[in-house]
Amino acid sequence: MSFLREIRLQIVRAVAELPDRTSPADRPEMMLVSQAELMAILDRCFDVVAPPLEYESTGELAYQRYCAAQPVDEVDAELTLTMLETWAPACLPANEQGQVHFARAMLDSAAATIRALVRK
């Protein structure tokens, strides 16, 4: 079962198990839940289904060690840089005030770091 499917199933199951709920007679498939209840369910489901942080950190460390052992190919770096500089602005454009999403700022930062390394 996929990670996202497991999350969806956990959420649906938790909403269906809320006490003292009756769906409208004309819509038996409807599930009634308040915003506060849904937020609490989402928090619990992500805690249960999401992998522990230490595994992510270990995986990230292993990936960094793998990358450090690989020779840096300038062509690959240029392609990655071109992709970041092209698609980050297209996928995450700035708003009317010129502000960008956090993910966009991270992508821009990665592109700037790669650009500096390629220029050395």
Secondary structure, DSSP 8 states (H G I E B T S, - for coil): --HHHHHHHHHHHHHHT-SS----TT-TT-----HHHHHHHHHHHHHHHS--HHHHHHHHHHHHHHHHHS---HHHHHHHHHHHHHHHHHHS---TTS---HHHHHHHHHHHHHHHHHH-
